[in-house]
Amino acid sequence: MASVCEAYGVKREIHMSGFANLQTLGTTSEDTCEYYERGLVAPGVDCNTPPPYLEEIGDPLDIEGYVRLPQEQEMGYEINWDYIQDNMT
């Protein structure tokens, strides 16, 4: 969808935060997708605390208030494998 919007010069904003949406935003130009809505997950959800299965959040704010794309391989997940192993059934 982002490619179609970019091809036709139509603005597209990605609602909701997360690894996949951040990566999608990183593949488009600012002419197509300009904003990243960090923290709009759901009322009562703390977007600054990682879920127990991750070591850290995927979209931390830098000192200037920007979210940067992860530079690690894949999508940037840092999985807490100890938690995964301890909670397998």
C-alpha positions, 0 to 999 in steps of 0.5 A, spaced: 500 500 500 505 504 501 508 503 494 501 505 491 501 511 495 508 513 493 507 512 486 500 516 485 503 522 490 498 520 495 499 521 503 499 515 507 500 515 515 501 509 519 497 508 525 500 504 531 507 503 533 511 497 533 517 494 529 513 492 523 510 499 522 517 502 523 520 498 518 514 500 513 515 507 514 523 507 513 521 504 506 517 510 504 519 517 503 517 523 507 513 525 501 508 519 503 509 518 510 511 523 514 509 521 522 510 515 526 505 515 532 509 512 537 505 510 544 498 510 541 498 502 542 491 503 547 489 506 553 493 504 559 499 501 555 505 503 557 509 504 551 516 505 554 516 498 558 518 492 553 514 486 554 517 481 558 519 477 551 523 483 549 529 486 552 528 493 550 522 497 546 523 497 538 522 505 538 525 509 543 526 516 543 532 519 542 534 526 545 531 530 540 524 526 540 525 522 534 525 515 533 530 512 529 530 505 525 534 499 528 540 498 525 541 491 527 539 485 522 532 483 521 527 488 524 531 490 530 528 485 535 532 483 542 528 477 544 529 475 551 530 468 550 530 466 558 523 468 558 521 464 552 524 458 555 521 459 562 514 460 559 514 454 554 509 449 555 
